[in-house]
Amino acid sequence: MYDEFVKKKDMKREAYSSSSSSLHPYSSSSLHSLANGGGHRCNHSITAGGGGVGVVGGIGGGGGREGAGEGVTKFHRHDPRQVLISEAIAKMLVQDLQPASLVDLRGFRELLQLLEPRYTPEPPRYLQTQLLPAYAYQAQLATRQALASALSLSLSVSLWRGFLGTTAGANTGYLGVTCHFLSSDWQMRSALLACLPLVGGLSANRVLAEFEEVCVAHGVSGRAFRVVADPFPAETHPSCRLPGFCIHGNPGDDAEEEEEESGDEGGEREGEVEQEDWWEGGLGSGRIDCFCCSLGQCVRDGLLSSSPLLSSTLAKASSFYNYVTSAVPHDKLVGLLGGGVEGGSGGSRAGERDWAVQLKVLRGLLDSAEFLEDVSDRADLVLSGQEVALLRELTDTLEPFTEAWDMVHTHRQGDRHVSISLALPCVLGLRKHLSECVSPQLPCLLLGLSQAVERRLAPILEDPLYVTATTLDPQFKLTWSSDPDWHRQVLLDEVTKHTQTQGPSMELTPQAQSPDAALSPASSPLPSSTSLSRPCKLFSFIKQRPTAQAKSVEQELAGYLREEPTEEEPLHYWRRKTIDFPQLSQVAKRAFTVPAGTSTVETIFTSARHWLQPGRGRALPKNLETLIYLKTNYRLLWT
């Protein structure tokens, strides 16, 4: 059967070749077969409408005309295959943050012509002004619909200054507003509400006005439980990396970081108090600092205090690493350098500027030092015993910070929502580590880290929000507490406060009490003739069910704490326990919407910062806004 199939394909191929002798410069028997493949089906609802004109060849009229000079039948504009390829190109632009002008590049068009000669590339203007905005509009509709039925939500505000190497420096930037919400089926979702360019001035008053406009447009104004935003404007995402440790060094990267630092220093003090007052007053008491950013700030403070001692040694270590990765075959290094030798461009380059990634690479370098010395021939780059001891002390001191960073950092968790219930245990663990750590060669690092943790993170230990979130996490409860009675009272006060605030809405309907009950056929109400809710002579011999009495908050908390801690996901646990602990679950579903890590859009901005600088891309600010918005909300459209 297979031989017969091959013979028929060969006959068809020969017949086609004889009828069209000059198909394409890349013509081959395999390409002929591809161009004349079977029919294709496409179920996508989005179609490439409009009246744009292709650049290569022509758009076939009526679906059956040949393109001029091509010798091959071009797809009709609304052909499912044409639409499918156009959508795939749009997805590629979004996922890789590439400008739409990419489709005009000669190499890209030749590749398309080779893979599918019948496809007519869409012009960049059509992608920029019609296709991508249409996808963005669909994402906005899906987001607003989901937010309308959200059980609770919190917001994250992200700011970037001096973005894309603009000449205006710190007076330009972007504003990102992300919503973290609990859907009606108790699933945590995150959606980017807006990504707005702030050209011509970055003031607290303007940012607050833009933020409020976004909240009103999406129907979340006044609904947010907490707003996660860093102080304004002095600490807007300063860079943090190991001093002198430049992986795959690029002079442009160093110059860019120097420009950032100088931009942060100049004008930082001017009007700082007034701006911070605007910021704090505009966001209200619901504003909290991003725990992940505060953690990075602690590491940055510690590294700055010991930078003179570390810079030269780290620079030598990075030179050794760069030489080894460029001179030694890749297959010999896999698994040795902490994942630092994997290929990639935008994402890996962004990671190489991350102190946690650099620290892992440095640890892998130290663990494999003897092997790398044997396979390399540069004795001048080999680290001495004293240098290895110094770097080993650095990695051991910062290892718990790396563990906490990986635990709460969003993109390390596969975009999984990480709530603030992890913050308080992380702070306790870091304080314990620093109190027990001995660092004879780097005492300044240890002192700087300890002071930074006390200044930036220690207030979390007495914050009622963090105490509540950690206690309501079933894996922790009060096992972390050194004063369980006091922390139990803090939780009771918080639950009582939220219960009084919500009032009658705390009374749950049977459907709201048990989300699983709505999915079960047995949960549907019985007909009145079979109901046992009222006295019945026929069933008088059956003992009547006792009337369920509402539990007090103290009783719910006592019952919850009597249970053993479990590794079950917090929201899954509280969805299951809604009937048993209704008041605690109402507080839990609000507290767990507050993220501990940075939002996904911040990771995307790190990649965009490298790839969409002037000279590396031709995306206009408006196009960049659309690309980032679609990339962040990719799952709303295409998964």
N, C-alpha and C positions, 0 to 999 in steps of 0.2 A: 504494500500500500504506500509506503514511504517512497519507494523508487518511482511508482507511477506519479505521485505528487510532484517529485522533483522534475520528472520529464515534462509534465504539463507546465510547471513554472518556467522551465527552460524554453519551451515552445512559445509561451506568451512573451517572454523577455526578448526572444529573437524577433518575433513579429513586431513588437513595439519599437525595437532598435531600428528595424528596417524602415518603419513608417516615419520616425523622427530621428534623422541622422545627426542633427546638431541640437542636442537638448540643452547642454550647459557645459561650460569649461570643465566642471568637475564630473562630467558624465561618466558613469561606470555601470556595470550590470547590476550591482547592488543598489545604486542610487535609482536606477530605472525601476527596480522592483519596489523600492520605498515610495517613489512618486506615484506608483499605480497600485498602492496597497488597497485593501478592502475598505468598506465603509466604516466610518467612525461615529460613535454616539457620544453625546455630551449632554449632561443634565444640568449644567450651570444656568442659573436664572439670569445672571448679568450678561448682557450682550453689548458688543461694541457698536453702539448706535452712532449716529451722526453722519456727516457727509464728507469726512476727510478723504484725502487722496493719497495713495501710497506713493513712495518715492522710487522704489525699485519696481520696474515693470508697470503693470496697470492692474486695476481691480476689475475682474471679469464681470461683465454685465450679464445678468440673467443666469449666472452660474454655469455657463457652458461655453464661453468665448475664450480664445487663447490670448495671452498677454502679448503685446507687440514685441516682436523680436526674440521672445523667450522660447517659443516652440513647445510650451507646456501650458496646460489649462490651469489658470489661476483660480483659487477659491473665491467664491462670492463673499462679499463683506460679512454677511450674516451666516455664512456656513459654520456649522458647529465646530469643525476643525480649526477654522480661522479664529473663531472666538476663543477656543480653548488655548491656542498658542499665545494669543494676545494677553489672555489672563495670566498665563504662566510667565510671560515677560514682565507683566506688572508685578507679580509676586516676587520675582527676582529683584526688581528695582527696590521693592519695599524691604525685603529681607536683608539685602546687602547695602541698603542706603546709597544706591547709585543714582546719579542724575539721569533724567529721561533722555538726555542727549546721547547716552550710550548706544541707543538703537540706530544712530546715524553713523556710527563708526564703521569703517569699511570691513574690518575683520569680523565684526559681529554680524553684519549683513551677509558676508560670504559664508559664515557658519550656518546661518538660517537657510541660505539657499542650498547648501549642501544637505542639510538634514531634511528640509521640506521645501522643494522648489515651488510647490503650488501656493505657498504662503506669501502674502504681501505684507511687509512690515508696516506697522502703523507709524505715522509721523510723530516726532516728539511732542509737538504742540497738542496733538490729540490726547496723548497720554497725560500731559500736564494739566490740561484745561477740562478734560471730560472724563476719562476713564478713572484716574486716581481720585479726583474729587467725588465721583459717583460712589466709589468704594468707601470714602470717608463719610459720606452722607449715610450710607447703609450702617456703618459702624456707630454713628451718632444715634440713629433710630434704635438700634439694638441696645445701646447703652441706656438711653432714656427709658425704654420699656423695662429693662431689668431693674433700674433704680426705683421705678415707680412702685414695685412690689417688694423692695428690699426690707428685711426685718430690722436692720440697723446698719450704720455705715460710719466710717471715719475717712478723713482726707489727708493727703500728703501734699505739701507745697515744696517744689524743687526750683532752685534758682541757679543760673549760671551767668557769670560775669565775664566780659571780654571774650566771648565765644567766637570761634572760627578765625582767630587771629585778626580781628577787626582793629582798625586804627583808633577807634574810639575808646579802646581799653575797657576799663571797669564800668563805663557808662552805658554799655550795651550788654545784651544778654538775652536769655530765654526764660520763660516761666512755664513750668509744668505742674498741672494739677491732676493728681491721681486719686481715684475713689476706691476704697476697699470696703466692700459691702457683703453682707450675709443675705444670700438669696432666699426665696420663700421655701426652698427645699434644704435649707441649712448648709449650703455650699458657699465657701468663701470665694469671692471673685474680686478681681481688680481691673479697672478700666481707666485709661487716660482720658480725662474730660477735655483737656485743651493743652496745646503746646503753642505758646504765643511769643513772637519776637518782641523784644523790648529795645527798640532802636531809638537813640536820642535822649536817653536818660533812664537811670535805674534808681528810682526813689521808692521809699516805703509806701508813700501815699498812692503812687501810680500802681504799684504791684497789688496793693490791697483793693483798689478800684477794679483792676482786671480780675482779681480773684473772686470778688463778690459778683461780678457780671457773669463769670463762668458758673458759679454756684446757682444763681437765679435761672440761667438758661437751662440747666439740667435738673432743676427742681430739688436741689439738695440744700438750699440756703436755710440755715437754722436747724437742719436735721443731723448734722455731724456730731458724733459723740466726742471725738477729739480731732484736732488738727495738728499733724506732725510737721513742724517747720523749725529750721535752725534759726538762731538769733540773726538779726539783720543790722548792719550789712557786713560786719567785720569778719565773720567766719563763713563766707560763702564758698564752701567746697575747696579749701586749700589742698594742694597736692601733698601726698604723703608717700614717700618711698625711702628706701635705705640710702643714706648719703654716700655718693660716689659709686654706687652699684648700678651700672648702666649696662643692661643686657642688650646685646646687638646694638651697640651705641650708634646714635645718629646725631650729628651736631645740631640738626634742626630741633630735635627733641630737647636738648639742653637749652638752646636759645629760647625755645618756647616756654620752658619752665622758668627761666630767669625773667622772662617778660611777665609771666604770671606773678612771680614774687614781687617784682618791682611795682607792678600794677596794684598789688594788694597793699603795699606799703604807702604809696603815694595817695594822698587824699583819704586815707582810711579814717583818720581822726576827725576830719572836717564834718561837722554836723552829725557825728555818730550818735550822740545822746538823743538828739531830737528825732533822728530816724528810728532808733530803737523804741522810743516811746510811741511813735506812730504804729510801729509793727506790733508791739505788745498790746496796745489799746485796740487795734483793729481786729486782731485775731482773738482777743479775749482770754479768759482764764482756761479755755479749752486747749490752748496751745501747749505742746510738749516738744522737747528736743528729740531729734532722731537718735535712737540709741546706737545704731550702727555708726553714724557719723561721729558721735561723741567718743565711741571706742577708738575710731581712727585718729581722732584728735589727741587722745591720751598717748597713743603710740608715737604720733608726730612730736608731741612735747618731749617725750622721753628721748627720742632720737636726736632732737635738736640740742638737748643738754649734753649729749656725748658725741656730737658730730666730729669735733676735732680729733678724737681718739680713734674713730672708726673710719673716717673717709678714705685715708690712704690704703688701709688694709682691704676695705671693701672694693676700692677701685682696682687693686691688684687681683682680687678674687674674680671680679667681673671680667678683667682682661684674660685671665686664665680660662674662664668659662667660655668666653666668646671665641678664643683660639681653639679650644677643644671641640666645640660644636661645629666649627667651620672646617677643621682639619681631619677630625676623626669620622669615619663612616657612621652614618646615622644608626645602622642596625646594631652597632656596638654600644650605643649610648641609651637605647630604649630601656626604660625602667630604672636608670641610674640617677638621673638629675631631677627627680621630683616632678616629672611631666613637663619640664621646660624645653624639651627638644621637639615637641610636636610641631608640625607645620601649621600654617595659617598666617593670616595677615592682620586684618583689622582687629579681630578678637584677641589674638595672641599678643599683638603689640600693646593693646589696652591692658592686658593682664600683666605684661612685663613692667608696667609702671605702677603696679599694685604692690604695696609693701608685703602683703601676705603671700602673694605669688613669688615675689623675690626671695622671701625668707625660706619658702619651701625649696626653691632652686638652690639656695645657698646651703641648706641642710643636705640636699642630695649631693652637692659638690663635695662637702666635707666627708660624708659617709663613703664616697667613692674616690677619695683623694689618692690613695695608693694606686688604684687601678689606672686612674687618669694620668698619673705621673709616668706610669710604664708605657702607655700608648702615645704619649706626647713627647716631642723632642725639644721643648723650650724650657730649659732649666731655670732661666731667668724669671719665668712666670710661676714656678712651683712655690706654693706657700710653705713658709717655715713652720717649725713646731710651735713657736710662740704665736704666730699669726693664726694658726689653726685653733689653738686654745682660746684666743681672743674671740674668734668668730663662733666657736662652739659655745662660749659663754653667752654671746649675743642671742643665738638661736634658742638656747635653753631658757633664757630669761623671757623671751617673747613667745615661746611656744603656747602657753595658755591664752595669750591674746589672739594668736592665730586660730586656736580652736574655737574661741568665742566668735571671732570674725566669720569663720566658715559656718558656724551654727546659725547665725542670724542674717548673713548676707543672702539676698534674695536669689541672685543668679547662680549661687553655689547650690541652692536647694531646688534647682529646676523650676524657678519661678513659683515655687510653693509659698503660700502665705506663712510668714513667721510672726507670731504674735509677741507682745511685750511680756508674756509670762516667763520667757527665758531670760529677760534682762536682769532681774534681781538675783537669781542664782549665779549668773555669770559674774556679777559684781562681787558677790561673796567669795566666789572661787578665785577671782583675781586678787582680792585683798589678802586672802589666806596665802596664795602663792608668793606674793611680794613680801609678806611678813616672814616667810620661811626661807626665801631665796638668799643665797650668798653669792656676791659678785665681786671678787677681789680686784679684777682688772677693769670693771666697768661700774664703779660705785655711783658715778653721775647718772648713768642710765637707770639704775635701780631707784635712785632718789627722785629723778624726774618722773618716772612712771608712777611712783607712789603718790607724789604730790598731784599729778594730773588726775589719777583715779579718785583721790579724795575731793578734788575740786569739781570734777565734771560728773562723776558717776555715783559717789557716795550718797548724794541726796535722794537717789532712787530708793534706798533702803528704808526711808521713812515716808515715801510718797504713798498715799492711800490707793492710788490707781494701780501701782505696781504690786503692792501687797495684795490687793484684791485679785488681780489677774493671776499672780503666781499661786495663791491659795486655791483658786478655782480651777487651776490646771490639775487634772487627776493624777498626773505623774509626780507632782510635788506636794500638794496640799500644804500641811504645816511641818513637813519633815525638815525643812531648811531653817526653821525659826529657833532662835535662842530664847525667845520670850513668847510662847504660844498664846498665853492668855491675852497679852496686849495686842498681838496681831489678830486674834479672833475678834476682839472688840472693834478693831479698825475695820475689819470686814463687815461686821454687823452694822456699824454706822454707815458704811458705804451702801450696803444693800437697802437699809432703811431709807436713806436719802433718795436713792433711785426709785424705790417703791412709792414714796410720797410724791415724787415728781411725776411719775407716770399715772398715778391715780387709778381710775376705773379701767384703764387699758391693761392693767395687770391681770384682770380677770379674764381667763382664757376660755374660749369656746372649746367644745369637745374636739373640734377639728384642729384647733391650734395647740391643744394640750398634747396631742400625740400625732406628730406628722406621719408616723408609720401607720396609724389607724386608718388614714384616708386611703391607703393603698390596700388595705385588707378587706375582703368581702364581708368578714364577720363583724366589721365595725359599723356597717350600715344599720340604721335604726330599725328595730323590729316593728311589725304591725302592732297596733294597740291591742289586738285580741290575744297576742302572745307575750305581751310585756309583763314583767314581774315587778314593775316599779310601783304598783298600787296593790292593796290587799285583794286577795282573790280566794273565795271559798274552795274552789277546786284544788288550789295549791296551798291550802292552809296548813298542811302537814310539813311544808317546807319552811325551814328556818329563814326568816327575813334577813336580808343583808343589812349590816349596820350602816347608818348614814355617814358618808365620808365627811370628816371635819377638816377644815383648813388648818394647816400647820403654821405655827409662828416661824419667824425667821430663825430664832434660836433653835427650834426643833429641827428645822431643815438643815441648818449648819451642823448640829450635833450628829444627825443621821449621816450626812455627807462625810464628816471627818471620821466616823466609825468605820467606814469602808476602807479596805486596804488600797494604797495607791496602785494605779494601773497605767500601762503604757498606751492605753487607748487614746486616739486623737481627741483633743478637748471638745471640739464641736460635735463630733460623733457621740461622745459620752453624754454631753448635755442635751443633745436631741433625744437620746434614749431615756434620759432622766427628767424630762420636762414634767411628767406627771408627778414623780416623787418629790422633786424640789422645784416647784414652779417659780418661786421668787428668786432663788439663786440662779436659775437658768436664764431669767430675764436679764440679770446683770451680766452673766457670762457671755451671752450672745452679743452684748455691746462691747465688753472689755476686750474680747478676742478679735474685734475688727481693727484694733489699733496695731499697726505693724511695728516690728522692732528693726527690720532691715530697711534698706533703701528701696525705692520703687524701681520697677523695671526700666522706666524711662531714663533713669540716671545712668544705668549701664549702657543704654543705647547712645546717650550723649557722649559717653567716653569714646565709643567707636566713631561717632560722627565727628568728634573733635579732630581726629586724626585724618579721616578720609575726605572730609568736605571742607578742607581749608582752601583758601584762594590758591589757584594754580593746580590743585589736585582734582577739582570737580567744578562743574558749571551750574550747580543747582542754585536757583534763586532762594532767598529766605522763605518766601511763601511755599515754594516747592519742598524745601527742607521741612517746614512745619507739617506739611501733608505726609511726607515720607515717615517722619518720626511718629506721627499720630497713628498711621496705619501699622507700622511695625510693632508699636506697643500693644495695639488692639488686634493683632493678627489673628488671635484665636477666636475673636468674635465673628470673623468673616469666613475663615478658611479651615476651621477645625470643627 
